[in-house]
Amino acid sequence: MTQAPEDFPPEPSAHRPGAEADPAPRVPGQRPRPEPSEAPGPPVRMAPPPNPYRPGPYVPYAPRPQRRRSRWGTILMVLVLTAAAVAGGGVANGWRPAAPSAETGTISGAPVMPGEGLLPSPGPDAPEHEVLAYLREQTQLVLDAHAESLLDGSLEGWLAAFEPTLHEEMTGRYESLRAMQVSRFDYKIATGPIENDSGAVPLYELTVVVTHCFVEPAAECDPADVVFDTTWRAGDDSLVMVETGTSEGMEGPHPWEVEDLAAVVGDRTVVAAPLDMSDRLDDALEVAEDAAANADEWALWEEPDRYVVYIATNDHFDEWFGGMFDGDDVVGFALPLEGTVGDERRPSTYATVMNVDRTGWGYDLTSVIRHELGHAVTLWGAQSENYSNDTWWMVEGIAEYIDHGDKPLDDYDRSWDLENHVADGGCADELVPPEEDDDTTAGSGKYGCAFLAVHYMIDTYGLESFSEWFGLTARDGEPVARAADDVYGENYADIMAEITSFIAQTALDRLLPGGADCRNMSNIPIERHQRHGQ
């Protein structure tokens, strides 16, 4: 099998030198408070993606290996397409072949929009690279018409690109995308065609990229790319897909690739869920719209065009976007996605997923959506996103801060776990992310420490300085210590000492009046910190 000549996508770029790709922390759930409370216990919030450094623009697909090809198989495919094009006279949604050209070869092309093909049809003696290049162009034209049918609302045109055995599955995909108000759906062939002549009928394989958006105009939206493999054959009237894969890895499959979805759309959000949850979507949309309005107040770096919220069960949570979190205590995540803007593939948008089997539909779901949209708004479009040991507390702390809003510290949802984690010696001189073997108190307590750390930095030094520090480090990937000196004119170790002292003091103020266990707290400083500047 032989690959058509093309510009192959580059290999994925490496992580920053010296950076290690630690797994994302699994955050344990919070224990119930010992005293009665009207509100349900607070949710568990999820960290964003597991890679501490997001690489620059990368392509998660590589050139397919060259395989032995049968020249006679390709010639047969060309001849089949010729006969179908001449005899068929057209296909669904008005597609039809261009007029045959005796000067350039034996066929004019597969049924496509008239006059769009630029390459001359190859004759039976044409070299293989001309044949495969021609088939590549014809496939691209079929894909373009197929995508246009989706955007125009023509199910018949959409299904014309698939053989009948795929129609039921692809009808579900069509309806899911239409429900989410798909506004852009551009195909690009990444690799192929590669001929597969192992069976009785010649087939060939292509890897395609779909750049898509929801609701927002195609020319203005922040897109996401989906990369998957396809297999084609010469059908009765055209080239048709006989098999489609799904995107893989951390960025796939997207829910609409593997599940029939219902969706509702608001001013700022798209909320989608499996069909059997459709009766809960209006309530979820109200929660998501309120969370989006809250998040928009933190659009200090990039302004999101549209928040996409997927509602999952345990089963969906194990499949969507690679099922990358297998702990039962993870209730949601926010995932950065890359999209093609112009000719460049770069960090562009976010998808957020909530597990209602673990949150329920009440207070916990509201809180976790607020937290995850906090991740989206603060990291949207970040070109060198940094989620490492020395920035995780900023990333999670600001999401907690965005969720907590203007409520008093005494009403913070994680205060019970925070107090007990500090009493057990946690957050004494540094802030470290949750680990795999952390119990509930430690995991939730560490998130509480991150929240207090961000609260301290904003309240003491001001939001403008903290947002500059966050932008340089969590978004742009600069070393935390160097950025601390640039922004605050202080040593990072000294700033961390201030933060941990504030955390210890805050926990002590809450523990002592109630007569709670104060073990391991003999080293907690009692002094108060004065405000520095504004």
Solvent accessible surface area in square Angstrom, and as a share of the most:
residue,aa,sasa,rsa
1,M,17,0.08
2,T,32,0.18
3,Q,13,0.06
4,A,1,0.01
5,P,75,0.47
6,E,34,0.15
7,D,140,0.72
8,F,92,0.38
9,P,19,0.12
10,P,89,0.56
11,E,120,0.54
12,P,66,0.41
13,S,51,0.33
14,A,92,0.71
15,H,68,0.30
16,R,88,0.32
17,P,138,0.87
18,G,83,0.79
19,A,24,0.19
20,E,128,0.58
21,A,57,0.44
22,D,59,0.31
23,P,100,0.63
24,A,4,0.03
25,P,13,0.08
26,R,39,0.14
27,V,0,0.00
28,P,8,0.05
29,G,22,0.21
30,Q,24,0.10
31,R,90,0.33
32,P,111,0.70
33,R,58,0.21
34,P,84,0.53
35,E,87,0.39
36,P,134,0.85
37,S,69,0.45
38,E,185,0.83
39,A,51,0.39
40,P,78,0.49
41,G,39,0.38
42,P,14,0.09
43,P,5,0.03
44,V,9,0.05
45,R,3,0.01
46,M,0,0.00
47,A,0,0.00
48,P,1,0.00
49,P,7,0.04
50,P,34,0.21
51,N,49,0.25
52,P,5,0.03
53,Y,40,0.15
54,R,23,0.08
55,P,19,0.12
56,G,30,0.29
57,P,63,0.39
58,Y,32,0.12
59,V,12,0.07
60,P,68,0.43
61,Y,30,0.11
62,A,51,0.40
63,P,49,0.31
64,R,55,0.20
65,P,89,0.56
66,Q,140,0.62
67,R,82,0.30
68,R,184,0.67
69,R,26,0.10
70,S,31,0.20
71,R,81,0.30
72,W,197,0.69
73,G,10,0.09
74,T,2,0.01
75,I,17,0.08
76,L,87,0.43
77,M,5,0.02
78,V,7,0.04
79,L,82,0.41
80,V,60,0.34
81,L,0,0.00
82,T,24,0.14
83,A,62,0.48
84,A,11,0.08
85,A,3,0.03
86,V,100,0.57
87,A,91,0.70
88,G,38,0.37
89,G,55,0.53
90,G,24,0.23
91,V,30,0.17
92,A,31,0.24
93,N,73,0.37
94,G,59,0.56
95,W,4,0.01
96,R,118,0.43
97,P,19,0.12
98,A,39,0.30
99,A,82,0.63
100,P,92,0.58
101,S,41,0.27
102,A,105,0.81
103,E,166,0.74
104,T,63,0.37
105,G,19,0.18
106,T,57,0.33
107,I,2,0.01
108,S,27,0.17
109,G,2,0.02
110,A,0,0.00
111,P,2,0.01
112,V,8,0.05
113,M,69,0.31
114,P,57,0.36
115,G,65,0.62
116,E,80,0.36
117,G,34,0.33
118,L,158,0.79
119,L,79,0.39
120,P,82,0.52
121,S,5,0.03
122,P,7,0.04
123,G,19,0.18
124,P,65,0.41
125,D,131,0.68
126,A,13,0.10
127,P,61,0.38
128,E,66,0.30
129,H,96,0.43
130,E,83,0.37
131,V,3,0.02
132,L,2,0.01
133,A,26,0.20
134,Y,2,0.01
135,L,2,0.01
136,R,51,0.18
137,E,32,0.14
138,Q,3,0.01
139,T,0,0.00
140,Q,43,0.19
141,L,18,0.09
142,V,0,0.00
143,L,0,0.00
144,D,62,0.32
145,A,5,0.04
146,H,0,0.00
147,A,7,0.05
148,E,91,0.41
149,S,2,0.01
150,L,0,0.00
151,L,65,0.32
152,D,102,0.53
153,G,33,0.32
154,S,26,0.17
155,L,61,0.30
156,E,112,0.50
157,G,0,0.00
158,W,3,0.01
159,L,25,0.12
160,A,23,0.18
161,A,0,0.00
162,F,9,0.04
163,E,30,0.14
164,P,101,0.63
165,T,111,0.64
166,L,24,0.12
167,H,56,0.25
168,E,155,0.69
169,E,94,0.42
170,M,0,0.00
171,T,32,0.19
172,G,8,0.07
173,R,16,0.06
174,Y,19,0.07
175,E,99,0.44
176,S,1,0.01
177,L,0,0.00
178,R,97,0.35
179,A,37,0.29
180,M,0,0.00
181,Q,89,0.40
182,V,13,0.08
183,S,27,0.17
184,R,41,0.15
185,F,4,0.02
186,D,67,0.35
187,Y,20,0.08
188,K,135,0.57
189,I,4,0.02
190,A,7,0.06
191,T,0,0.00
192,G,0,0.00
193,P,0,0.00
194,I,1,0.00
195,E,4,0.02
196,N,29,0.15
197,D,32,0.16
198,S,98,0.63
199,G,50,0.48
200,A,106,0.82
201,V,82,0.47
202,P,17,0.10
203,L,45,0.22
204,Y,2,0.01
205,E,21,0.09
206,L,1,0.00
207,T,7,0.04
208,V,0,0.00
209,V,5,0.03
210,V,0,0.00
211,T,8,0.05
212,H,6,0.03
213,C,6,0.04
214,F,16,0.07
215,V,40,0.23
216,E,36,0.16
217,P,70,0.44
218,A,45,0.35
219,A,106,0.82
220,E,128,0.58
221,C,12,0.07
222,D,42,0.22
223,P,1,0.01
224,A,7,0.05
225,D,3,0.01
226,V,1,0.01
227,V,20,0.11
228,F,11,0.05
229,D,67,0.34
230,T,2,0.01
231,T,19,0.11
232,W,0,0.00
233,R,63,0.23
234,A,15,0.11
235,G,4,0.04
236,D,127,0.66
237,D,54,0.28
238,S,4,0.03
239,L,0,0.00
240,V,15,0.09
241,M,1,0.00
242,V,28,0.16
243,E,106,0.48
244,T,23,0.13
245,G,27,0.26
246,T,47,0.28
247,S,6,0.04
248,E,145,0.65
249,G,50,0.48
250,M,52,0.23
251,E,20,0.09
252,G,0,0.00
253,P,17,0.11
254,H,4,0.02
255,P,0,0.00
256,W,2,0.01
257,E,8,0.04
258,V,49,0.28
259,E,49,0.22
260,D,65,0.34
261,L,6,0.03
262,A,17,0.13
263,A,20,0.15
264,V,34,0.20
265,V,39,0.23
266,G,18,0.17
267,D,122,0.63
268,R,51,0.19
269,T,0,0.00
270,V,0,0.00
271,V,1,0.00
272,A,0,0.00
273,A,0,0.00
274,P,3,0.02
275,L,100,0.50
276,D,124,0.64
277,M,18,0.08
278,S,58,0.37
279,D,118,0.61
280,R,89,0.32
281,L,3,0.02
282,D,100,0.52
283,D,83,0.43
284,A,2,0.01
285,L,30,0.15
286,E,115,0.52
287,V,33,0.19
288,A,0,0.00
289,E,38,0.17
290,D,93,0.48
291,A,1,0.01
292,A,0,0.00
293,A,59,0.46
294,N,28,0.14
295,A,0,0.00
296,D,42,0.22
297,E,131,0.59
298,W,32,0.11
299,A,32,0.25
300,L,79,0.39
301,W,61,0.21
302,E,81,0.36
303,E,133,0.60
304,P,3,0.02
305,D,31,0.16
306,R,21,0.08
307,Y,2,0.01
308,V,18,0.10
309,V,0,0.00
310,Y,3,0.01
311,I,0,0.00
312,A,0,0.00
313,T,28,0.16
314,N,59,0.30
315,D,113,0.59
316,H,25,0.11
317,F,4,0.02
318,D,87,0.45
319,E,79,0.35
320,W,1,0.00
321,F,0,0.00
322,G,43,0.42
323,G,19,0.18
324,M,41,0.19
325,F,5,0.02
326,D,114,0.59
327,G,17,0.16
328,D,120,0.62
329,D,47,0.25
330,V,1,0.00
331,V,8,0.05
332,G,0,0.00
333,F,4,0.02
334,A,1,0.00
335,L,0,0.00
336,P,2,0.01
337,L,6,0.03
338,E,0,0.00
339,G,0,0.00
340,T,30,0.17
341,V,55,0.32
342,G,64,0.61
343,D,156,0.81
344,E,89,0.40
345,R,21,0.08
346,R,63,0.23
347,P,0,0.00
348,S,3,0.02
349,T,13,0.07
350,Y,4,0.02
351,A,3,0.02
352,T,2,0.01
353,V,0,0.00
354,M,0,0.00
355,N,0,0.00
356,V,11,0.06
357,D,81,0.42
358,R,61,0.22
359,T,13,0.08
360,G,30,0.29
361,W,67,0.24
362,G,42,0.41
363,Y,66,0.25
364,D,26,0.13
365,L,2,0.01
366,T,47,0.27
367,S,4,0.02
368,V,0,0.00
369,I,1,0.00
370,R,54,0.20
371,H,0,0.00
372,E,0,0.00
373,L,1,0.00
374,G,0,0.00
375,H,0,0.00
376,A,1,0.01
377,V,0,0.00
378,T,0,0.00
379,L,1,0.00
380,W,5,0.02
381,G,10,0.10
382,A,1,0.01
383,Q,79,0.35
384,S,29,0.19
385,E,6,0.03
386,N,3,0.02
387,Y,14,0.05
388,S,21,0.14
389,N,86,0.44
390,D,61,0.31
391,T,0,0.00
392,W,3,0.01
393,W,1,0.00
394,M,0,0.00
395,V,1,0.00
396,E,0,0.00
397,G,0,0.00
398,I,1,0.00
399,A,0,0.00
400,E,1,0.01
401,Y,43,0.17
402,I,2,0.01
403,D,12,0.06
404,H,11,0.05
405,G,30,0.29
406,D,152,0.79
407,K,86,0.36
408,P,85,0.53
409,L,49,0.25
410,D,93,0.48
411,D,75,0.39
412,Y,7,0.03
413,D,16,0.08
414,R,0,0.00
415,S,2,0.01
416,W,64,0.23
417,D,0,0.00
418,L,6,0.03
419,E,7,0.03
420,N,26,0.13
421,H,19,0.08
422,V,7,0.04
423,A,1,0.01
424,D,74,0.38
425,G,39,0.38
426,G,13,0.12
427,C,15,0.09
428,A,56,0.44
429,D,108,0.56
430,E,98,0.44
431,L,11,0.06
432,V,58,0.33
433,P,22,0.14
434,P,6,0.04
435,E,98,0.44
436,E,134,0.60
437,D,124,0.64
438,D,31,0.16
439,D,92,0.48
440,T,46,0.27
441,T,17,0.10
442,A,18,0.14
443,G,0,0.00
444,S,0,0.00
445,G,0,0.00
446,K,17,0.07
447,Y,0,0.00
448,G,0,0.00
449,C,1,0.01
450,A,0,0.00
451,F,1,0.00
452,L,3,0.02
453,A,0,0.00
454,V,0,0.00
455,H,41,0.18
456,Y,7,0.03
457,M,0,0.00
458,I,21,0.11
459,D,68,0.35
460,T,7,0.04
461,Y,21,0.08
462,G,7,0.06
463,L,69,0.35
464,E,135,0.61
465,S,29,0.18
466,F,0,0.00
467,S,17,0.11
468,E,93,0.42
469,W,0,0.00
470,F,0,0.00
471,G,7,0.07
472,L,42,0.21
473,T,0,0.00
474,A,0,0.00
475,R,16,0.06
476,D,74,0.38
477,G,5,0.05
478,E,51,0.23
479,P,73,0.46
480,V,4,0.03
481,A,59,0.46
482,R,136,0.50
483,A,0,0.00
484,A,0,0.00
485,D,82,0.43
486,D,96,0.50
487,V,29,0.17
488,Y,33,0.12
489,G,56,0.54
490,E,46,0.21
491,N,88,0.45
492,Y,43,0.16
493,A,69,0.53
494,D,82,0.43
495,I,0,0.00
496,M,16,0.07
497,A,59,0.46
498,E,25,0.11
499,I,0,0.00
500,T,6,0.04
501,S,12,0.08
502,F,40,0.17
503,I,1,0.00
504,A,10,0.07
505,Q,13,0.06
506,T,22,0.13
507,A,1,0.01
508,L,13,0.07
509,D,52,0.27
510,R,74,0.27
511,L,5,0.02
512,L,98,0.49
513,P,111,0.70
514,G,69,0.66
515,G,66,0.63
516,A,37,0.28
517,D,75,0.39
518,C,47,0.28
519,R,112,0.41
520,N,96,0.49
521,M,14,0.06
522,S,121,0.78
523,N,110,0.56
524,I,19,0.10
525,P,49,0.31
526,I,113,0.58
527,E,100,0.45
528,R,161,0.59
529,H,62,0.27
530,Q,139,0.62
531,R,138,0.50
532,H,80,0.36
533,G,75,0.72
534,Q,121,0.54
